[in-house]
């Protein structure tokens, strides 16, 4: 199957989370899996970790020090200026363990 995108098509913002549920003090690895069907390529990434911290890069790690539910937002922009965002929740529990 061939997918043809129009030059003005928005990029597709997406990311994977190493642990969706974790414990305080443990780092969570985030991996940008965004794509640009129009072919310009991803120029930059901006991360909002949901706890007043931000970051950049394709694969940042972030440590949550307090229990809670955090909405992680990834915003990507293409080399020709188009943007897209997506969100996922990370749950940090005081007595949760990761499988």
Gaussian input, Z-matrix of N, CA and C with variables (Angstrom, degrees):
# hf/3-21g

backbone

0 1
 N
 C     1     B1
 C     2     B2     1     A1
 N     3     B3     2     A2     1     D1
 C     4     B4     3     A3     2     D2
 C     5     B5     4     A4     3     D3
 N     6     B6     5     A5     4     D4
 C     7     B7     6     A6     5     D5
 C     8     B8     7     A7     6     D6
 N     9     B9     8     A8     7     D7
 C    10    B10     9     A9     8     D8
 C    11    B11    10    A10     9     D9
 N    12    B12    11    A11    10    D10
 C    13    B13    12    A12    11    D11
 C    14    B14    13    A13    12    D12
 N    15    B15    14    A14    13    D13
 C    16    B16    15    A15    14    D14
 C    17    B17    16    A16    15    D15
 N    18    B18    17    A17    16    D16
 C    19    B19    18    A18    17    D17
 C    20    B20    19    A19    18    D18
 N    21    B21    20    A20    19    D19
 C    22    B22    21    A21    20    D20
 C    23    B23    22    A22    21    D21
 N    24    B24    23    A23    22    D22
 C    25    B25    24    A24    23    D23
 C    26    B26    25    A25    24    D24
 N    27    B27    26    A26    25    D25
 C    28    B28    27    A27    26    D26
 C    29    B29    28    A28    27    D27
 N    30    B30    29    A29    28    D28
 C    31    B31    30    A30    29    D29
 C    32    B32    31    A31    30    D30
 N    33    B33    32    A32    31    D31
 C    34    B34    33    A33    32    D32
 C    35    B35    34    A34    33    D33
 N    36    B36    35    A35    34    D34
 C    37    B37    36    A36    35    D35
 C    38    B38    37    A37    36    D36
 N    39    B39    38    A38    37    D37
 C    40    B40    39    A39    38    D38
 C    41    B41    40    A40    39    D39
 N    42    B42    41    A41    40    D40
 C    43    B43    42    A42    41    D41
 C    44    B44    43    A43    42    D42
 N    45    B45    44    A44    43    D43
 C    46    B46    45    A45    44    D44
 C    47    B47    46    A46    45    D45
 N    48    B48    47    A47    46    D46
 C    49    B49    48    A48    47    D47
 C    50    B50    49    A49    48    D48
 N    51    B51    50    A50    49    D49
 C    52    B52    51    A51    50    D50
 C    53    B53    52    A52    51    D51
 N    54    B54    53    A53    52    D52
 C    55    B55    54    A54    53    D53
 C    56    B56    55    A55    54    D54
 N    57    B57    56    A56    55    D55
 C    58    B58    57    A57    56    D56
 C    59    B59    58    A58    57    D57
 N    60    B60    59    A59    58    D58
 C    61    B61    60    A60    59    D59
 C    62    B62    61    A61    60    D60
 N    63    B63    62    A62    61    D61
 C    64    B64    63    A63    62    D62
 C    65    B65    64    A64    63    D63
 N    66    B66    65    A65    64    D64
 C    67    B67    66    A66    65    D65
 C    68    B68    67    A67    66    D66
 N    69    B69    68    A68    67    D67
 C    70    B70    69    A69    68    D68
 C    71    B71    70    A70    69    D69
 N    72    B72    71    A71    70    D70
 C    73    B73    72    A72    71    D71
 C    74    B74    73    A73    72    D72
 N    75    B75    74    A74    73    D73
 C    76    B76    75    A75    74    D74
 C    77    B77    76    A76    75    D75
 N    78    B78    77    A77    76    D76
 C    79    B79    78    A78    77    D77
 C    80    B80    79    A79    78    D78
 N    81    B81    80    A80    79    D79
 C    82    B82    81    A81    80    D80
 C    83    B83    82    A82    81    D81
 N    84    B84    83    A83    82    D82
 C    85    B85    84    A84    83    D83
 C    86    B86    85    A85    84    D84
 N    87    B87    86    A86    85    D85
 C    88    B88    87    A87    86    D86
 C    89    B89    88    A88    87    D87
 N    90    B90    89    A89    88    D88
 C    91    B91    90    A90    89    D89
 C    92    B92    91    A91    90    D90
 N    93    B93    92    A92    91    D91
 C    94    B94    93    A93    92    D92
 C    95    B95    94    A94    93    D93
 N    96    B96    95    A95    94    D94
 C    97    B97    96    A96    95    D95
 C    98    B98    97    A97    96    D96
 N    99    B99    98    A98    97    D97
 C   100   B100    99    A99    98    D98
 C   101   B101   100   A100    99    D99
 N   102   B102   101   A101   100   D100
 C   103   B103   102   A102   101   D101
 C   104   B104   103   A103   102   D102
 N   105   B105   104   A104   103   D103
 C   106   B106   105   A105   104   D104
 C   107   B107   106   A106   105   D105
 N   108   B108   107   A107   106   D106
 C   109   B109   108   A108   107   D107
 C   110   B110   109   A109   108   D108
 N   111   B111   110   A110   109   D109
 C   112   B112   111   A111   110   D110
 C   113   B113   112   A112   111   D111
 N   114   B114   113   A113   112   D112
 C   115   B115   114   A114   113   D113
 C   116   B116   115   A115   114   D114
 N   117   B117   116   A116   115   D115
 C   118   B118   117   A117   116   D116
 C   119   B119   118   A118   117   D117
 N   120   B120   119   A119   118   D118
 C   121   B121   120   A120   119   D119
 C   122   B122   121   A121   120   D120
 N   123   B123   122   A122   121   D121
 C   124   B124   123   A123   122   D122
 C   125   B125   124   A124   123   D123
 N   126   B126   125   A125   124   D124
 C   127   B127   126   A126   125   D125
 C   128   B128   127   A127   126   D126
 N   129   B129   128   A128   127   D127
 C   130   B130   129   A129   128   D128
 C   131   B131   130   A130   129   D129
 N   132   B132   131   A131   130   D130
 C   133   B133   132   A132   131   D131
 C   134   B134   133   A133   132   D132
 N   135   B135   134   A134   133   D133
 C   136   B136   135   A135   134   D134
 C   137   B137   136   A136   135   D135
 N   138   B138   137   A137   136   D136
 C   139   B139   138   A138   137   D137
 C   140   B140   139   A139   138   D138
 N   141   B141   140   A140   139   D139
 C   142   B142   141   A141   140   D140
 C   143   B143   142   A142   141   D141
 N   144   B144   143   A143   142   D142
 C   145   B145   144   A144   143   D143
 C   146   B146   145   A145   144   D144
 N   147   B147   146   A146   145   D145
 C   148   B148   147   A147   146   D146
 C   149   B149   148   A148   147   D147
 N   150   B150   149   A149   148   D148
 C   151   B151   150   A150   149   D149
 C   152   B152   151   A151   150   D150
 N   153   B153   152   A152   151   D151
 C   154   B154   153   A153   152   D152
 C   155   B155   154   A154   153   D153
 N   156   B156   155   A155   154   D154
 C   157   B157   156   A156   155   D155
 C   158   B158   157   A157   156   D156
 N   159   B159   158   A158   157   D157
 C   160   B160   159   A159   158   D158
 C   161   B161   160   A160   159   D159
 N   162   B162   161   A161   160   D160
 C   163   B163   162   A162   161   D161
 C   164   B164   163   A163   162   D162
 N   165   B165   164   A164   163   D163
 C   166   B166   165   A165   164   D164
 C   167   B167   166   A166   165   D165
 N   168   B168   167   A167   166   D166
 C   169   B169   168   A168   167   D167
 C   170   B170   169   A169   168   D168
 N   171   B171   170   A170   169   D169
 C   172   B172   171   A171   170   D170
 C   173   B173   172   A172   171   D171
 N   174   B174   173   A173   172   D172
 C   175   B175   174   A174   173   D173
 C   176   B176   175   A175   174   D174
 N   177   B177   176   A176   175   D175
 C   178   B178   177   A177   176   D176
 C   179   B179   178   A178   177   D177
 N   180   B180   179   A179   178   D178
 C   181   B181   180   A180   179   D179
 C   182   B182   181   A181   180   D180
 N   183   B183   182   A182   181   D181
 C   184   B184   183   A183   182   D182
 C   185   B185   184   A184   183   D183
 N   186   B186   185   A185   184   D184
 C   187   B187   186   A186   185   D185
 C   188   B188   187   A187   186   D186
 N   189   B189   188   A188   187   D187
 C   190   B190   189   A189   188   D188
 C   191   B191   190   A190   189   D189
 N   192   B192   191   A191   190   D190
 C   193   B193   192   A192   191   D191
 C   194   B194   193   A193   192   D192
 N   195   B195   194   A194   193   D193
 C   196   B196   195   A195   194   D194
 C   197   B197   196   A196   195   D195
 N   198   B198   197   A197   196   D196
 C   199   B199   198   A198   197   D197
 C   200   B200   199   A199   198   D198
 N   201   B201   200   A200   199   D199
 C   202   B202   201   A201   200   D200
 C   203   B203   202   A202   201   D201
 N   204   B204   203   A203   202   D202
 C   205   B205   204   A204   203   D203
 C   206   B206   205   A205   204   D204
 N   207   B207   206   A206   205   D205
 C   208   B208   207   A207   206   D206
 C   209   B209   208   A208   207   D207
 N   210   B210   209   A209   208   D208
 C   211   B211   210   A210   209   D209
 C   212   B212   211   A211   210   D210
 N   213   B213   212   A212   211   D211
 C   214   B214   213   A213   212   D212
 C   215   B215   214   A214   213   D213
 N   216   B216   215   A215   214   D214
 C   217   B217   216   A216   215   D215
 C   218   B218   217   A217   216   D216
 N   219   B219   218   A218   217   D217
 C   220   B220   219   A219   218   D218
 C   221   B221   220   A220   219   D219
 N   222   B222   221   A221   220   D220
 C   223   B223   222   A222   221   D221
 C   224   B224   223   A223   222   D222
 N   225   B225   224   A224   223   D223
 C   226   B226   225   A225   224   D224
 C   227   B227   226   A226   225   D225
 N   228   B228   227   A227   226   D226
 C   229   B229   228   A228   227   D227
 C   230   B230   229   A229   228   D228
 N   231   B231   230   A230   229   D229
 C   232   B232   231   A231   230   D230
 C   233   B233   232   A232   231   D231
 N   234   B234   233   A233   232   D232
 C   235   B235   234   A234   233   D233
 C   236   B236   235   A235   234   D234
 N   237   B237   236   A236   235   D235
 C   238   B238   237   A237   236   D236
 C   239   B239   238   A238   237   D237
 N   240   B240   239   A239   238   D238
 C   241   B241   240   A240   239   D239
 C   242   B242   241   A241   240   D240
 N   243   B243   242   A242   241   D241
 C   244   B244   243   A243   242   D242
 C   245   B245   244   A244   243   D243
 N   246   B246   245   A245   244   D244
 C   247   B247   246   A246   245   D245
 C   248   B248   247   A247   246   D246
 N   249   B249   248   A248   247   D247
 C   250   B250   249   A249   248   D248
 C   251   B251   250   A250   249   D249
 N   252   B252   251   A251   250   D250
 C   253   B253   252   A252   251   D251
 C   254   B254   253   A253   252   D252
 N   255   B255   254   A254   253   D253
 C   256   B256   255   A255   254   D254
 C   257   B257   256   A256   255   D255
 N   258   B258   257   A257   256   D256
 C   259   B259   258   A258   257   D257
 C   260   B260   259   A259   258   D258
 N   261   B261   260   A260   259   D259
 C   262   B262   261   A261   260   D260
 C   263   B263   262   A262   261   D261
 N   264   B264   263   A263   262   D262
 C   265   B265   264   A264   263   D263
 C   266   B266   265   A265   264   D264
 N   267   B267   266   A266   265   D265
 C   268   B268   267   A267   266   D266
 C   269   B269   268   A268   267   D267
 N   270   B270   269   A269   268   D268
 C   271   B271   270   A270   269   D269
 C   272   B272   271   A271   270   D270
 N   273   B273   272   A272   271   D271
 C   274   B274   273   A273   272   D272
 C   275   B275   274   A274   273   D273
 N   276   B276   275   A275   274   D274
 C   277   B277   276   A276   275   D275
 C   278   B278   277   A277   276   D276
 N   279   B279   278   A278   277   D277
 C   280   B280   279   A279   278   D278
 C   281   B281   280   A280   279   D279
 N   282   B282   281   A281   280   D280
 C   283   B283   282   A282   281   D281
 C   284   B284   283   A283   282   D282
 N   285   B285   284   A284   283   D283
 C   286   B286   285   A285   284   D284
 C   287   B287   286   A286   285   D285
 N   288   B288   287   A287   286   D286
 C   289   B289   288   A288   287   D287
 C   290   B290   289   A289   288   D288
 N   291   B291   290   A290   289   D289
 C   292   B292   291   A291   290   D290
 C   293   B293   292   A292   291   D291
 N   294   B294   293   A293   292   D292
 C   295   B295   294   A294   293   D293
 C   296   B296   295   A295   294   D294

   B1=1.4361
   B2=1.5235
   B3=1.2997
   B4=1.4538
   B5=1.5132
   B6=1.3330
   B7=1.4536
   B8=1.5234
   B9=1.3186
   B10=1.4560
   B11=1.5140
   B12=1.3315
   B13=1.4642
   B14=1.5126
   B15=1.3017
   B16=1.4582
   B17=1.5183
   B18=1.3422
   B19=1.4594
   B20=1.5236
   B21=1.3262
   B22=1.4625
   B23=1.5129
   B24=1.3298
   B25=1.4660
   B26=1.5199
   B27=1.3213
   B28=1.4659
   B29=1.5175
   B30=1.3240
   B31=1.4623
   B32=1.5246
   B33=1.3044
   B34=1.4579
   B35=1.5203
   B36=1.3271
   B37=1.4593
   B38=1.5241
   B39=1.3379
   B40=1.4636
   B41=1.5239
   B42=1.3419
   B43=1.4623
   B44=1.5090
   B45=1.3240
   B46=1.4586
   B47=1.5235
   B48=1.3345
   B49=1.4613
   B50=1.5139
   B51=1.3427
   B52=1.4614
   B53=1.5127
   B54=1.3261
   B55=1.4574
   B56=1.5179
   B57=1.3208
   B58=1.4526
   B59=1.5277
   B60=1.3272
   B61=1.4543
   B62=1.5181
   B63=1.3221
   B64=1.4567
   B65=1.5211
   B66=1.3145
   B67=1.4571
   B68=1.5231
   B69=1.3462
   B70=1.4659
   B71=1.5317
   B72=1.3209
   B73=1.4539
   B74=1.5144
   B75=1.3085
   B76=1.4602
   B77=1.5274
   B78=1.3067
   B79=1.4638
   B80=1.5168
   B81=1.3240
   B82=1.4575
   B83=1.5199
   B84=1.3057
   B85=1.4675
   B86=1.5259
   B87=1.3176
   B88=1.4613
   B89=1.5211
   B90=1.3220
   B91=1.4630
   B92=1.5272
   B93=1.3222
   B94=1.4537
   B95=1.5228
   B96=1.3264
   B97=1.4631
   B98=1.5301
   B99=1.3231
   B100=1.4682
   B101=1.5228
   B102=1.3285
   B103=1.4578
   B104=1.5269
   B105=1.3071
   B106=1.4571
   B107=1.5194
   B108=1.3431
   B109=1.4620
   B110=1.5247
   B111=1.3316
   B112=1.4647
   B113=1.5277
   B114=1.3363
   B115=1.4556
   B116=1.5173
   B117=1.3171
   B118=1.4680
   B119=1.5238
   B120=1.3223
   B121=1.4561
   B122=1.5174
   B123=1.3255
   B124=1.4590
   B125=1.5276
   B126=1.3305
   B127=1.4671
   B128=1.5200
   B129=1.3324
   B130=1.4643
   B131=1.5131
   B132=1.3249
   B133=1.4595
   B134=1.5181
   B135=1.3253
   B136=1.4644
   B137=1.5241
   B138=1.3262
   B139=1.4592
   B140=1.5209
   B141=1.3212
   B142=1.4639
   B143=1.5176
   B144=1.3359
   B145=1.4585
   B146=1.5290
   B147=1.3287
   B148=1.4579
   B149=1.5083
   B150=1.3367
   B151=1.4693
   B152=1.5286
   B153=1.3155
   B154=1.4654
   B155=1.5245
   B156=1.3121
   B157=1.4632
   B158=1.5290
   B159=1.3250
   B160=1.4600
   B161=1.5186
   B162=1.3218
   B163=1.4501
   B164=1.5139
   B165=1.3213
   B166=1.4516
   B167=1.5247
   B168=1.3097
   B169=1.4585
   B170=1.5115
   B171=1.3265
   B172=1.4562
   B173=1.5259
   B174=1.3283
   B175=1.4608
   B176=1.5338
   B177=1.3431
   B178=1.4636
   B179=1.5265
   B180=1.3182
   B181=1.4619
   B182=1.5255
   B183=1.3336
   B184=1.4593
   B185=1.5206
   B186=1.3283
   B187=1.4610
   B188=1.5245
   B189=1.3205
   B190=1.4646
   B191=1.5224
   B192=1.3285
   B193=1.4635
   B194=1.5158
   B195=1.3318
   B196=1.4594
   B197=1.5215
   B198=1.3288
   B199=1.4598
   B200=1.5264
   B201=1.3269
   B202=1.4573
   B203=1.5115
   B204=1.3152
   B205=1.4630
   B206=1.5184
   B207=1.3233
   B208=1.4577
   B209=1.5243
   B210=1.3153
   B211=1.4604
   B212=1.5189
   B213=1.3179
   B214=1.4628
   B215=1.5294
   B216=1.3318
   B217=1.4564
   B218=1.5205
   B219=1.3188
   B220=1.4645
   B221=1.5236
   B222=1.3298
   B223=1.4599
   B224=1.5205
   B225=1.3256
   B226=1.4598
   B227=1.5138
   B228=1.3220
   B229=1.4651
   B230=1.5213
   B231=1.3207
   B232=1.4626
   B233=1.5268
   B234=1.3126
   B235=1.4553
   B236=1.5251
   B237=1.3392
   B238=1.4624
   B239=1.5341
   B240=1.3486
   B241=1.4551
   B242=1.5165
   B243=1.3163
   B244=1.4558
   B245=1.5255
   B246=1.3460
   B247=1.4572
   B248=1.5243
   B249=1.3225
   B250=1.4592
   B251=1.5291
   B252=1.3234
   B253=1.4716
   B254=1.5184
   B255=1.3203
   B256=1.4554
   B257=1.5193
   B258=1.3403
   B259=1.4592
   B260=1.5243
   B261=1.3442
   B262=1.4698
   B263=1.5150
   B264=1.3058
   B265=1.4599
   B266=1.5226
   B267=1.3375
   B268=1.4593
   B269=1.5209
   B270=1.3275
   B271=1.4541
   B272=1.5190
   B273=1.3218
   B274=1.4536
   B275=1.5276
   B276=1.3373
   B277=1.4533
   B278=1.5056
   B279=1.3205
   B280=1.4675
   B281=1.5015
   B282=1.3467
   B283=1.4466
   B284=1.5162
   B285=1.3153
   B286=1.4670
   B287=1.5212
   B288=1.2990
   B289=1.4525
   B290=1.5133
   B291=1.2882
   B292=1.4700
   B293=1.5170
   B294=1.2951
   B295=1.4793
   B296=1.5019
   A1=108.87
   A2=116.64
   A3=122.07
   A4=109.03
   A5=115.77
   A6=120.93
   A7=108.08
   A8=115.33
   A9=120.00
   A10=108.40
   A11=117.22
   A12=121.57
   A13=110.03
   A14=115.09
   A15=120.54
   A16=108.63
   A17=118.79
   A18=120.95
   A19=113.89
   A20=119.24
   A21=121.67
   A22=114.22
   A23=118.02
   A24=120.92
   A25=110.67
   A26=115.55
   A27=120.47
   A28=110.22
   A29=117.19
   A30=119.03
   A31=109.01
   A32=116.67
   A33=122.13
   A34=107.39
   A35=116.54
   A36=121.58
   A37=108.77
   A38=116.25
   A39=121.32
   A40=108.49
   A41=115.82
   A42=119.14
   A43=110.27
   A44=113.87
   A45=122.25
   A46=108.28
   A47=115.29
   A48=121.77
   A49=108.07
   A50=116.39
   A51=120.19
   A52=112.72
   A53=117.96
   A54=123.51
   A55=107.23
   A56=118.52
   A57=121.50
   A58=109.36
   A59=116.74
   A60=122.29
   A61=107.92
   A62=116.22
   A63=120.35
   A64=109.53
   A65=116.65
   A66=122.50
   A67=109.22
   A68=117.59
   A69=120.07
   A70=111.61
   A71=115.32
   A72=121.58
   A73=114.62
   A74=118.25
   A75=121.59
   A76=109.50
   A77=117.24
   A78=121.45
   A79=110.86
   A80=115.30
   A81=123.12
   A82=107.28
   A83=117.16
   A84=122.86
   A85=108.64
   A86=116.51
   A87=123.29
   A88=108.15
   A89=116.72
   A90=120.71
   A91=108.83
   A92=116.02
   A93=121.69
   A94=109.30
   A95=116.36
   A96=121.77
   A97=110.27
   A98=116.19
   A99=122.42
   A100=111.03
   A101=114.59
   A102=119.75
   A103=109.35
   A104=114.80
   A105=121.07
   A106=108.53
   A107=117.13
   A108=120.00
   A109=113.70
   A110=117.94
   A111=120.43
   A112=111.99
   A113=117.66
   A114=120.44
   A115=117.84
   A116=119.07
   A117=119.85
   A118=111.69
   A119=117.12
   A120=121.55
   A121=112.38
   A122=115.91
   A123=122.15
   A124=108.86
   A125=116.11
   A126=122.05
   A127=112.04
   A128=117.52
   A129=120.43
   A130=111.18
   A131=113.18
   A132=122.08
   A133=108.15
   A134=116.61
   A135=121.83
   A136=108.08
   A137=116.24
   A138=122.34
   A139=109.65
   A140=117.01
   A141=123.53
   A142=104.50
   A143=116.84
   A144=121.09
   A145=113.34
   A146=117.65
   A147=121.22
   A148=115.29
   A149=116.90
   A150=120.93
   A151=110.47
   A152=116.62
   A153=124.64
   A154=113.61
   A155=118.21
   A156=122.02
   A157=108.79
   A158=115.31
   A159=121.32
   A160=109.76
   A161=116.52
   A162=120.72
   A163=111.36
   A164=115.00
   A165=122.58
   A166=107.75
   A167=115.98
   A168=120.92
   A169=112.48
   A170=114.94
   A171=121.48
   A172=113.50
   A173=117.80
   A174=119.54
   A175=111.44
   A176=116.97
   A177=118.50
   A178=112.11
   A179=115.53
   A180=122.72
   A181=106.56
   A182=115.46
   A183=119.35
   A184=108.87
   A185=115.61
   A186=121.47
   A187=109.64
   A188=115.78
   A189=122.17
   A190=107.81
   A191=116.74
   A192=120.93
   A193=113.96
   A194=118.36
   A195=121.35
   A196=110.59
   A197=115.31
   A198=120.70
   A199=109.53
   A200=116.39
   A201=121.31
   A202=111.24
   A203=115.12
   A204=122.53
   A205=106.83
   A206=116.73
   A207=122.18
   A208=109.79
   A209=116.30
   A210=121.42
   A211=108.39
   A212=116.16
   A213=122.32
   A214=107.84
   A215=116.07
   A216=121.79
   A217=109.43
   A218=116.12
   A219=122.35
   A220=107.76
   A221=115.91
   A222=121.81
   A223=107.47
   A224=116.33
   A225=121.54
   A226=109.42
   A227=115.20
   A228=121.46
   A229=108.53
   A230=114.93
   A231=120.40
   A232=110.00
   A233=115.64
   A234=120.74
   A235=112.83
   A236=117.25
   A237=119.04
   A238=112.57
   A239=117.09
   A240=121.63
   A241=118.29
   A242=119.08
   A243=120.28
   A244=109.66
   A245=118.00
   A246=121.24
   A247=111.64
   A248=114.97
   A249=122.59
   A250=107.77
   A251=116.03
   A252=121.73
   A253=109.98
   A254=115.26
   A255=121.81
   A256=108.40
   A257=116.74
   A258=121.80
   A259=110.73
   A260=114.33
   A261=122.45
   A262=107.15
   A263=115.85
   A264=120.44
   A265=110.93
   A266=115.20
   A267=122.42
   A268=106.43
   A269=117.12
   A270=122.19
   A271=108.60
   A272=115.86
   A273=121.91
   A274=106.39
   A275=116.44
   A276=121.13
   A277=111.23
   A278=116.18
   A279=121.44
   A280=112.40
   A281=117.91
   A282=118.41
   A283=113.01
   A284=116.13
   A285=121.73
   A286=108.91
   A287=116.87
   A288=120.94
   A289=107.84
   A290=116.15
   A291=120.93
   A292=109.64
   A293=115.39
   A294=119.99
   A295=109.71
   D1=134.23
   D2=179.90
   D3=-107.85
   D4=134.95
   D5=178.06
   D6=-112.73
   D7=122.28
   D8=178.74
   D9=-111.79
   D10=125.79
   D11=-179.72
   D12=-106.60
   D13=146.69
   D14=174.36
   D15=-74.85
   D16=150.68
   D17=-179.65
   D18=-55.42
   D19=-29.21
   D20=-178.86
   D21=-91.79
   D22=5.90
   D23=-178.93
   D24=-61.53
   D25=141.40
   D26=178.34
   D27=-70.98
   D28=149.06
   D29=172.51
   D30=-67.37
   D31=164.95
   D32=177.65
   D33=-107.98
   D34=109.78
   D35=179.40
   D36=-84.70
   D37=130.22
   D38=179.65
   D39=-158.50
   D40=150.94
   D41=174.75
   D42=-154.74
   D43=157.71
   D44=176.77
   D45=-108.66
   D46=150.43
   D47=178.97
   D48=-117.69
   D49=130.25
   D50=179.51
   D51=-59.71
   D52=-43.71
   D53=176.84
   D54=-134.23
   D55=120.86
   D56=176.30
   D57=-81.43
   D58=-28.45
   D59=173.79
   D60=-121.37
   D61=133.29
   D62=-175.91
   D63=-149.18
   D64=-175.58
   D65=178.79
   D66=-117.22
   D67=155.15
   D68=179.40
   D69=-55.69
   D70=141.11
   D71=178.49
   D72=88.47
   D73=-7.31
   D74=-179.56
   D75=-97.12
   D76=135.37
   D77=179.23
   D78=-76.50
   D79=141.85
   D80=176.97
   D81=-110.10
   D82=129.55
   D83=179.57
   D84=-94.01
   D85=129.49
   D86=178.48
   D87=-115.51
   D88=138.59
   D89=-178.24
   D90=-130.01
   D91=118.20
   D92=177.52
   D93=-69.52
   D94=126.04
   D95=176.52
   D96=-120.80
   D97=23.59
   D98=-177.70
   D99=-64.51
   D100=158.55
   D101=177.55
   D102=-142.22
   D103=163.49
   D104=177.80
   D105=-127.84
   D106=96.66
   D107=-179.00
   D108=-58.54
   D109=-25.88
   D110=-178.97
   D111=-77.92
   D112=-14.23
   D113=172.65
   D114=93.01
   D115=1.90
   D116=179.63
   D117=-73.46
   D118=-29.17
   D119=179.74
   D120=93.81
   D121=155.91
   D122=-179.94
   D123=-82.28
   D124=122.07
   D125=-177.84
   D126=-90.25
   D127=-40.90
   D128=179.75
   D129=-152.94
   D130=160.54
   D131=179.90
   D132=-131.60
   D133=138.09
   D134=175.13
   D135=-125.94
   D136=126.36
   D137=-178.86
   D138=-108.28
   D139=137.39
   D140=168.61
   D141=-119.18
   D142=114.43
   D143=-173.32
   D144=-82.13
   D145=-2.93
   D146=175.61
   D147=85.64
   D148=3.03
   D149=179.52
   D150=-128.60
   D151=33.92
   D152=-177.95
   D153=72.64
   D154=8.62
   D155=175.98
   D156=-106.97
   D157=149.38
   D158=178.99
   D159=-132.05
   D160=168.43
   D161=178.71
   D162=-160.89
   D163=176.55
   D164=178.21
   D165=-137.11
   D166=176.82
   D167=176.06
   D168=97.97
   D169=167.22
   D170=-174.91
   D171=-82.45
   D172=-23.08
   D173=-174.13
   D174=-148.59
   D175=66.89
   D176=-178.59
   D177=-80.40
   D178=160.56
   D179=169.38
   D180=-113.01
   D181=147.92
   D182=178.31
   D183=-142.56
   D184=137.91
   D185=179.68
   D186=-105.07
   D187=129.04
   D188=175.22
   D189=-100.82
   D190=123.24
   D191=-176.86
   D192=-91.79
   D193=-16.75
   D194=-177.78
   D195=-124.35
   D196=148.99
   D197=176.43
   D198=-66.31
   D199=149.42
   D200=177.65
   D201=154.67
   D202=-178.72
   D203=176.28
   D204=-107.77
   D205=126.15
   D206=-176.53
   D207=-121.55
   D208=129.70
   D209=176.76
   D210=-93.96
   D211=113.60
   D212=179.09
   D213=-91.67
   D214=129.37
   D215=179.52
   D216=-117.73
   D217=130.78
   D218=173.46
   D219=-113.63
   D220=126.76
   D221=173.02
   D222=-116.40
   D223=129.66
   D224=178.35
   D225=-119.67
   D226=151.67
   D227=175.30
   D228=-132.42
   D229=145.03
   D230=179.04
   D231=-91.44
   D232=167.28
   D233=178.77
   D234=-63.02
   D235=-20.54
   D236=177.32
   D237=-101.84
   D238=15.83
   D239=168.71
   D240=91.62
   D241=4.84
   D242=177.27
   D243=-83.82
   D244=147.48
   D245=-177.70
   D246=-129.43
   D247=160.32
   D248=174.07
   D249=-155.53
   D250=154.00
   D251=178.88
   D252=-134.74
   D253=156.78
   D254=174.12
   D255=-149.61
   D256=160.44
   D257=-178.40
   D258=-135.03
   D259=151.63
   D260=172.27
   D261=-144.77
   D262=154.61
   D263=179.54
   D264=-100.53
   D265=138.67
   D266=172.59
   D267=-115.44
   D268=130.44
   D269=-179.38
   D270=-106.26
   D271=122.62
   D272=178.77
   D273=-113.19
   D274=114.33
   D275=-177.14
   D276=-115.25
   D277=147.46
   D278=-177.91
   D279=-64.27
   D280=-34.44
   D281=-179.60
   D282=-128.96
   D283=36.26
   D284=176.26
   D285=-93.17
   D286=146.80
   D287=171.86
   D288=-123.43
   D289=154.62
   D290=-178.75
   D291=-97.26
   D292=137.98
   D293=178.03
   D294=-86.34

